[in-house]
């Protein structure tokens, strides 16, 4: 189904789209953009953030924010407000909507839909810090001498209970990878349909070219959100220790800390704009994605730009990187395996045939494919519920 036909079929519906928060334009926000582009008249609900600055939309939407947004300087300490997120997301009055679509990696899927409304949830990830990534985010174990850690675990336990019970309110579950689908099945006991996120393939492909730099000058790019579970900081240390030339780009507290410590032999790009990203890609020969990812939009953007991608043969990148064809995969738990894969990528020239293989792979994840697959699933669900 084409986009125009879909919009015509659903224009009679009153639609709300719900997202967690928006301070930067990451993978979840790029998915959110395309969902909103399919619903020109949808209202956007979110906890806090700056959608006008973050999102690039084709239509004008009404933005409706939670009571948490009134807290001064919330961007600096919003993570400490996590226990209040469920209350805030449940406070939205969605009683006048036929269709609610949540875009969630935290609490957005926990909205309270009206009895006659349909709730479709697109899950980027179950809450990592409450589930399988808890021990990576909170390194210190609970102890009598660390009562704050005991309290934190109690709060996380209550959050997990809410997360499970709120999943009952989802009529149709869509996940961004088979890896996330497996976790949703494990944590929520619900099956899902996998629809891969959209990649702006044409934007990046126009800058792709065969490699010409000597092996000694080839650099590895670390690019993304520098958060604990992505292992960017410790990977940067490891690469520097092993004499690999590195470009570090992205946003987060850890890249700021890294720039202060590693002032030599690393080229830093903090908070790059969309227009700067292809330039950064052009400076590197390979992208290293060190941690298990839910899906990983950045690796596919790098593939579109003609970079070898080095990533774990687990999680989302297992579904997107073809070993020795579009990149090199490794065992996530072994730094030595990771380094060997990096060295193979640096030694491998990039030919015209390689670029063709990369282009063929990333086309599966185009914006057009996302819109077609997502609209098809929405129409099928609406018909099943007699809303069309």
C-alpha positions in Angstrom: 0.0 0.0 0.0 1.4 3.4 -0.9 1.5 6.3 1.5 -1.2 8.5 -0.1 -3.7 5.6 -0.2 -2.9 4.8 3.5 -3.5 8.4 4.6 -6.8 8.5 2.7 -8.0 5.3 4.4 -7.2 6.4 7.9 -8.0 10.1 7.7 -11.4 9.6 9.4 -9.6 8.3 12.6 -8.7 10.5 15.6 -5.1 9.5 16.2 -2.7 10.1 19.1 1.0 9.2 18.9 2.9 8.8 22.2 6.6 9.0 22.8 8.8 8.9 25.8 10.9 12.1 25.6 12.9 14.1 23.0 16.2 15.8 23.8 18.1 14.5 20.8 17.4 12.9 17.4 18.3 9.3 17.9 17.0 6.1 16.3 13.7 6.2 18.2 13.0 9.7 17.1 13.7 8.8 13.4 11.1 6.1 13.7 8.7 8.5 15.4 9.1 11.0 12.5 8.0 8.4 9.9 5.0 7.3 12.0 3.9 10.9 12.3 4.4 11.4 8.6 1.9 8.7 8.0 -0.7 10.5 10.1 -0.9 14.2 9.1 -3.6 15.0 11.7 -2.2 13.0 14.7 -1.5 14.7 18.0 1.8 14.0 19.7 2.0 13.2 23.4 5.3 13.0 25.2 6.8 13.3 28.7 9.2 16.3 28.1 11.7 17.5 25.6 11.9 19.7 22.5 10.0 18.1 19.5 10.2 21.3 17.5 14.0 21.2 17.6 14.4 17.4 17.4 11.9 16.2 14.8 11.8 16.8 11.1 8.2 16.5 10.1 6.2 16.8 6.9 3.1 18.1 8.7 2.0 20.3 11.6 1.0 18.5 14.7 -0.4 19.4 18.1 2.1 18.7 20.8 0.9 17.7 24.3 3.3 17.4 27.1 3.1 15.8 30.6 3.2 17.7 33.9 6.9 16.7 34.4 7.9 19.2 31.6 7.1 22.1 34.0 10.1 21.1 36.2 12.9 23.7 35.7 16.1 22.4 34.1 14.7 18.9 33.7 17.1 17.9 31.0 19.9 17.9 33.5 18.4 15.4 36.0 15.4 13.8 34.3 16.9 10.3 34.8 16.4 10.7 38.6 12.6 11.1 37.9 12.2 7.6 36.5 9.9 6.4 39.3 7.4 9.2 38.3 7.4 8.3 34.6 4.5 5.7 34.8 2.3 8.2 36.6 3.1 10.9 34.0 2.4 8.6 31.0 -0.9 7.4 32.6 -2.0 10.9 33.2 -2.7 11.6 29.5 -6.4 11.8 28.6 -6.8 9.8 25.4 -10.5 9.2 25.7 -11.3 10.9 22.4 -9.0 8.9 20.2 -9.8 5.9 18.0 -6.2 4.9 17.5 -3.2 5.3 19.8 0.3 4.5 18.6 3.0 4.4 21.2 6.7 4.6 20.3 8.5 3.3 23.3 11.8 2.4 24.8 10.7 3.2 28.4 7.1 4.0 29.5 5.2 5.3 26.4 3.6 1.8 25.8 2.0 2.1 29.3 -0.7 4.7 28.3 -4.3 4.0 29.3 -6.3 3.6 26.1 -10.0 4.2 26.0 -12.2 1.0 25.9 -13.1 1.5 22.3 -9.7 2.7 21.2 -7.0 0.6 19.5 -3.5 0.7 21.0 -0.6 -0.3 18.7 2.8 -0.2 20.4 6.1 0.0 18.5 8.7 -1.1 20.9 12.3 0.0 20.4 13.4 -1.9 23.5 11.9 -2.9 26.9 13.4 -0.7 29.6 17.0 -1.8 29.6 17.9 -0.4 33.0 14.9 -2.3 34.6 15.5 -5.6 32.8 18.5 -7.2 31.2 20.8 -4.2 31.4 20.3 -3.4 35.0 23.7 -4.5 36.2 25.5 -2.5 33.5 23.7 0.7 34.4 23.9 0.1 38.2 27.3 -1.4 38.8 27.3 -1.4 42.6 25.5 -4.3 44.2 22.9 -3.8 47.0 24.5 -3.9 50.5 23.7 -2.8 54.0 26.5 -0.2 53.7 24.9 1.0 50.4 21.2 1.5 51.4 20.6 3.7 48.3 21.3 0.7 46.1 18.8 -1.4 48.1 16.2 1.4 47.6 17.1 1.6 43.9 16.5 -2.2 43.5 13.1 -1.9 45.3 12.1 0.9 42.9 13.3 -1.1 39.8 11.3 -4.1 41.1 8.1 -2.0 41.3 8.9 -0.6 37.8 9.2 -4.1 36.4 5.8 -5.0 37.9 4.2 -1.9 36.3 6.0 -2.6 33.0 4.4 -6.1 32.8 0.9 -5.1 33.9 0.9 -2.1 31.5 1.7 -4.4 28.6 -1.8 -5.9 28.9 -3.1 -2.6 27.5 -1.4 -3.2 24.1 -3.7 -4.5 21.3 -1.0 -5.0 18.7 2.7 -5.2 19.5 5.4 -4.3 16.9 9.1 -4.6 17.6 12.1 -3.2 15.7 14.1 -6.5 15.5 13.8 -10.2 16.3 16.1 -9.6 19.2 13.7 -7.2 20.8 10.8 -9.4 19.9 12.4 -12.3 21.9 12.8 -10.0 24.9 9.2 -8.8 24.7 8.1 -12.4 24.6 10.3 -13.2 27.6 9.3 -10.1 29.8 5.7 -9.5 28.7 4.6 -12.9 27.4 3.4 -11.3 24.2 4.2 -12.1 20.5 5.0 -9.3 18.1 5.4 -8.4 14.5 8.9 -7.3 13.5 9.2 -4.1 11.4 12.7 -2.8 11.0 13.3 0.9 11.5 13.8 3.2 8.5 17.2 4.2 7.1 17.6 7.3 5.0 19.7 5.3 2.5 19.7 7.8 -0.3 21.1 10.6 2.0 24.1 8.5 2.9 24.7 6.6 -0.4 25.5 9.7 -2.4 28.7 10.1 -0.4 29.9 6.4 -0.6 33.1 5.8 -2.5 35.8 3.2 -2.8 38.7 3.4 -0.3 41.9 5.1 -1.3 43.7 5.8 2.0 46.7 3.7 3.0 46.2 1.1 5.7 48.3 3.2 8.1 45.9 6.2 7.7 42.7 4.3 8.0 40.6 5.1 11.0 37.9 3.4 13.1 34.7 5.4 14.0 32.9 5.1 17.3 29.6 6.8 16.8 26.3 6.9 18.7 25.0 7.6 22.2 27.8 7.3 24.7 25.8 5.5 27.5 27.1 2.7 29.7 25.4 -0.2 28.0 26.9 0.8 24.6 30.5 0.3 26.0 31.9 3.2 24.0 34.2 4.7 26.6 35.9 1.4 27.5 36.2 0.4 23.8 37.9 3.7 23.1 40.4 3.0 25.8 41.0 -0.5 24.4 41.6 0.8 20.8 44.0 3.5 21.9 45.9 1.0 24.0 46.3 -1.2 20.9 47.4 1.6 18.6 44.2 1.9 16.5 43.5 5.4 15.1 40.0 6.4 16.3 37.3 9.0 15.5 34.8 9.5 18.4 31.5 11.0 17.6 28.1 11.3 19.2 26.6 12.7 22.4 26.4 11.8 26.1 28.3 12.3 29.3 30.9 9.6 28.5 32.1 11.2 25.3 32.6 14.5 27.2 34.6 12.6 29.7 36.6 10.9 27.0 37.5 14.2 25.2 38.9 15.5 28.5 41.1 12.4 29.0 42.2 11.5 25.5 43.3 14.8 24.1 45.8 13.2 21.6 45.4 10.7 18.8 41.6 10.9 18.8 39.4 13.2 16.7 36.2 14.1 18.5 32.8 15.3 17.1 30.3 16.2 19.8 26.6 16.4 19.0 27.0 16.4 15.2 24.1 17.6 13.1 22.5 15.4 10.4 24.5 17.4 7.8 27.8 16.7 9.6 27.3 12.9 9.9 28.2 12.0 6.3 31.3 14.1 6.6 32.3 12.2 9.7 31.6 8.9 7.9 33.9 10.0 5.1 36.8 10.3 7.5 36.7 6.7 8.6 37.2 3.3 7.0 35.2 1.3 9.4 32.5 1.8 12.1 32.9 -0.2 15.3 29.7 -0.9 17.2 31.0 -2.6 20.3 27.9 -3.6 22.3 24.8 -5.8 21.7 22.2 -3.4 20.3 18.4 -3.6 20.1 18.6 -2.9 16.3 21.2 -0.3 15.4 20.4 2.4 12.9 23.9 3.9 12.9 25.6 0.7 11.5 23.2 0.7 8.5 23.8 4.4 7.9 27.5 3.6 7.9 26.9 0.7 5.5 25.0 3.1 3.2 28.1 5.4 3.4 30.5 2.7 2.3 32.1 1.8 5.7 32.8 -1.7 6.9 30.8 -2.3 10.0 32.4 -4.2 12.9 29.7 -5.4 15.4 28.7 -8.3 17.6 27.2 -11.4 16.0 24.3 -11.0 18.5 21.4 -8.7 19.0 20.1 -6.4 16.2 23.4 -6.2 14.3 23.2 -10.0 13.8 20.1 -9.2 11.6 21.7 -6.4 9.6 25.4 -7.1 9.1 26.5 -9.8 6.7 29.9 -11.2 7.8 32.7 -10.5 5.3 30.2 -9.0 2.8 29.0 -5.8 4.5 31.2 -6.0 7.6 32.8 -8.2 10.2 31.1 -9.7 13.2 32.7 -10.9 16.5 31.9 -12.5 19.9 30.6 -9.6 22.0 32.3 -10.9 25.2 35.8 -11.0 23.8 37.9 -7.8 23.3 40.5 -9.9 21.4 37.9 -11.1 18.9 36.6 -7.5 18.5 40.2 -6.3 17.8 40.8 -9.0 15.2 37.6 -8.0 13.4 38.6 -4.4 13.5 42.0 -5.2 12.0 40.4 -7.3 9.3 38.2 -4.3 8.4 41.1 -1.9 8.3 43.1 -4.2 6.1 40.2 -4.8 3.6 40.0 -2.5 0.7 36.6 -1.3 -0.5 35.7 -2.0 -4.1 32.9 -1.0 -6.4 31.5 -4.5 -6.0 31.6 -4.1 -2.2 29.6 -0.9 -2.5 27.0 -2.7 -4.6 26.6 -5.4 -2.0 26.2 -2.8 0.7 23.6 -0.9 -1.3 21.6 -4.1 -1.9 21.6 -4.9 1.8 20.6 -1.5 3.1 17.7 -1.1 0.6 15.8 -3.7 2.7 15.7 -1.0 5.5 14.6 2.0 3.4 12.1 4.6 4.5 9.8 3.4 1.8 9.9 -0.2 3.1 9.2 0.9 6.6 6.2 3.0 5.6 4.8 0.2 3.5 5.2 -2.5 6.2 4.0 -0.3 9.0 0.9 1.0 7.1 0.1 -2.6 6.1 0.2 -3.8 9.7 -2.0 -0.8 10.9 -4.6 -1.5 8.2 -4.7 -5.2 9.0 -5.1 -4.5 12.7 -7.8 -1.9 12.1 -9.8 -4.3 9.9 -9.4 -7.0 12.5 -11.0 -4.7 15.1 -13.7 -3.5 12.7 -12.4 0.1 12.8 -12.2 0.2 9.0 
